[in-house]
Amino acid sequence: MNIRVKCFFAGLRLLAALVLTALFSACPQVEGVKASDNRLLSITASRGDLSPLFNPDYTDYELLVPFDAESVRLEAVPGDGGARVSPGRVVEKPLGPVDTVVVFTVYPQDWSAVRDYTVTVRRKSPVSKNTNLASVWVADKDGNKWPFSDYHNDNDEPLAFSPGLTAYTVKVPNSMERIALICTPTNENAAVSDTGHYKKTAEYTYTELAVGIPEEINVTVTSEDRTETKTYTFTVTRAAPDPGNNRLRRLWINGKLAADFKGSDAAYTANVSWADSVTLKAEAEELGARIYDSTDTAINPEGSAVTAVQDLPFSGAGVITYTLRVASVDGSDMAYTITLTRLSKDASLGSITVTATAAGSLETWTPALIDFLPTDDRSWAYGTEETPLITTQSANITVTGTLPTGSLAQISSPLENTLSEGVHCLTLTVTAQDTTVRHTYSIWLERLPVDSNADLSNLQVQAGGMTHTLISSSPSPETNYSLSIPAATAGVTITATPASSLAKTLTVKGSNVSFGASRNVTEISPGITTIPVVVTAQDGTTKTYVITLYKPGTAGLSITLLLSDGGDFITIDRDLPDSNIFIYQNGIASGAGHQDLPRTVEFSFTGETGYWWYVDGKKKGNNNESLLIDALNYSLTKHRVTLMVQQGDIIISREIFFTVTMNVVEDGFDDLPSYSY
């Protein structure tokens, strides 16, 4: 029994070993690959060539496929056979007119860091059938290239090349013994025959020219797909000798063709870049003419219309005056005077000024200049992004520079900027007359936040011997305030203080007032007077507070005074003296012990609409309703009740004064308030 069990388990171990061996042999393995390997072993494509050649450590590739390719199949093989490739090891993508991007993501067996391989599939451009020439230049026997427009047709009109025009007649001077046409096709992959092609070779195909005999030069353009051709025909005629021609055809300064030079002009001036010397070369119109310098030495070789290069030193001076004499074959002369001025390299700056307009004031900075050598090509920064030179709350910044007296340099226009909040760099550039030298000055500045607070932290009105505080130390969201003032008040004093010391202005009834100072407003007529108080914040934000004053008129009114504890109704038809009415804060319940009770009275008005009440100048209650007075809410002193009634366009009023006091209870009964009328 034991032997059978041992044999059974031994067989199971053998079977498991065989299965594992088969599984490992079925999976491709890379020597030395670890479970954390996230590299690919290869990327192959069904069409096109991968660039660069695949390397497991490179992750970005381009695949260029033929234009007619409609799809491409890519296969990515991981270095570790157990790694996972997303979206799959084999991907087939359709191709459209734009690039197609395929990304293979390799997940290693241990699911540690993944790696992306990106393949951008790009279709080649369609093969062109274009057979046009884009341009034509002319090369002389010395290899100099000249614009086609330098030459004329049979009607002595300057030539103009057009790709659609295929036949040209070209007249060249007698000095041109041979010619090469340098033709460039519109499509650089097109083939051009029977011509030098300066983009592809330095060797030109020359055609020898006999005097007066037209020479036909045919240039054929074959399309890139080699299915189309176009032939341009140039009929070139070399002019007959002109023994009397003593003019220059061309002039070179420092190896470049002199701009606007004409052989008919005996004097020519030009500016040249700053250097110790300048080179000069000239060409006669007529082959056989001789060119002489100021020492009467011939400077063009026999049989050539072009002079040797002349090296002319400035010798410390800024101007060179050079004379040439052209002698024709028949002995006639023409003299040329050539004046060359050396441009200054001095890019010195006299001063820099930075101005900022903020809150109606002007701020100015004048950074010290850096001691550059005048001819250095240099730049300098004032401050850095981390530590700006200038801090300001202004949005309007101007940077200007001045040049020293007599300077020939150019300075960039004043930099006028409207800046947002944050750090900015403004650059001023000085360019020497010789534009190869520049001095650049960069100024770092920071625009700080601008305050927009237009609140008031204090607003007071003094009227009739009383001070009414409308806004205390804390800003109030309320902007409309109303007060009643005694009939005898001729004027009031307004005191206002903005909450922000950065506010621009404070006005009271249109007049500027210093912060915290008082403004007297006089000639207040009976009725309604409005006084606007306007605060303008630093950023221009405005906030308007309106004080409405109600001053009593002279018309009589009736006011009914009701005692809420069941007392008599008293009708008052005139103003009462200050001490006629007393309201007591305490009382005693009938038949019970002492108990403090609030004593209330009600003021009411009948017979009119549009009325409202004030106590001590401040509005109380709602419009068109009676006024309740609770003595417990008032101090033990004299108080003023004002009734305002709107009658048409005028305000009429009546005032009543009452005194709040404590009643001393001695007999167990409330003492009634005293009043008279």
Phi, psi and omega in degrees: 000314179294322180297318180297319180296314180299318179296321181298313181290327176296322178294321177298317180297321179295317180297317179297321179296318179297318180297315181296321178297318179296319181296315182292325180290337181280343183260127177294135182239144175250129184300133177082000182285136179255165182295343181265005183290126180242027180260156173268151176274328181194157168228123178237153182233149181288334178216152175086176183241133179279135180227129356287179176301146188297136175219128184305336183270350176268140184241354182238126184223157174237136178240114180261120183243159179300156182298327183279000179289124180263340178205168178216146179244124180244140177234126179246124181249121180286152177291327176258118183300339180271356179286154180256138179244126178246139009277001180161162180288335179238126180229132176241127185236135170286151183249137178241197183287342180251169181297147176247129183249127177242130179241122174259125178251125182257122177254116180291167182299324182273006177056035174276218185298134178267166179224135179256133171248125184249129177240118176262114182267123183233129178277141176294154176295151177297148180293128186276148173252014184290130179239021182274151166271143177269324182204160176224130173239165181241132176249133177271185186293340180268005179085005177287136180259134183232145177299145179302327183288352176289346186250167186238162175265190182297337180266014181059031175261141178301140181283143175229118182279138176225130183303332182275348180262125189251358181231130182221144168252133188233125175257128179240158181290165180297334182289345181271099184278338176209160187218148171230136177260124181258108187247134179242122180284156176298316175264116185295346178269358174287156180260136179240126182251159174059036178201154168287147182231101192292346178280338187245337183207151177271354180270125179260151175265108185267148173242123179289141183242127173265151183294126173075359182254116180299135179242123182267126179242120180257129178242119182252132178251125178251131184297162182301323181274004174063028179251344183234148176223156173215135182246127174258134181246124179244116178261110189253132178235127177272130184294154177288157179300146176233092186302335183269002184282113181240033183251156172277145176264315183218160177221133177247135175237122183052041175081000180245145180298130182292126182290139174063015178285136177231137181297341180277350181267118182283341180236136180219134178236148180204153172262142179232156178297155182296128178197169178284337181208172179222148178255149183221138176217143183226157178228130176280150177291329187249127174293128183109338175289148180250145181244128184242146176271190185291344177266009180064033176257129178293130184244004171248135183294158174302136178080006178229141178270355186254135180282163167290160180288128179260127179260114186247113180281151176278337177053040177086338179275159181266359184225137173241130173246118187236135181246142175233150175229126179255122179253123181286173180298326181271006171099001179279148186243153167221127182263142177236136174247120184245119181250121182243125180252127180278124181290145180285144175259009183282115178244032181294152177241139181279315181196161174235136176229131175245125179239145179223132177256117182216134175053036177079000180245161183249124175255141183225137174231142177231086180300143178294141181282147176276139185277072175288152162292138187305328185260008175284143171268098192227164174219155182212144179242133173263110184082180177225175177297325180282325181231081181299150178291322188236137170237134183205156174263002181283143174266343186254106185240135176233129176247122180232154177227153177239148180261151175298156180301132179084359181293142177258005181285167176244138180245142180299149182302155178308134180274106178255119189231141168252107192260144170278170178293141180128192184263137181224156176238121179249134188239133175245132184239132174249123181249125179296164176303320167278107192292001177284350182245128178223143169247126183242129180241117180252128183244119178269131177217159180235127173269118181280159177301143179261135184287135179246013184283116178243024180280161168258140174259349180207134176212118182231149175234125174256122182209134175057035178082001179243148176252123181252115178268110182272322177229129179264214187292334182265134177302143182248141176289344181283136179240356180241127182227146179227144180219147167258141181237153181301154182298332183277358184287122179270333181200168179230163177241126181254130175237125182224145178225120175297148179292330180252131177288349180271359180302148182285303187219160174223125178236143174238115183052045174086353181254138178293138181226139175293148182300126179084354179276166182259148177232123180273129176244114185252180178055057175266114183277160174302144181111218186256132173232128178252137180235109177277139174240118188243129176250129175250118182287173182300324181272007179097353177297136180242152176218131184248127173254136182242123175256121179254120180257135176246117180250131183301148175263207185242351183289145180278147178223160174252135179233132179258125179256123181245132174269125188288346182270018177095013179289181181289154172276128183241124179261128182243127183242016178206167176293139180259146176300167188301324191253018185281336185237132176236134176241128187260140182280332184245162177205183181222136180288139183296127176074013181230180179285177181296135176210126178289124177236140176292139178258120182241148173230157180237127173260129177224160182221137180231157174103349179221161170243162180076060179224159180205163189245148174229142171237122183054036175088350182253139183294139180230142175069191182258157178298146174062027175230159178291164182249124177261130178246120174255113187301333181293342181269003184235152179285162181280076180200185181278142180226157183241128174252128179238131174254123177252130180234129177272118176236099184067236182264004183242161176248126173243156188208169174215142181242144177226138179247139175222157180242130176268131181216174175259131178269127177276118184266122181236334187250008180085359179238150177296135169279128179289146176296148178264148180205160173209160181205000000 
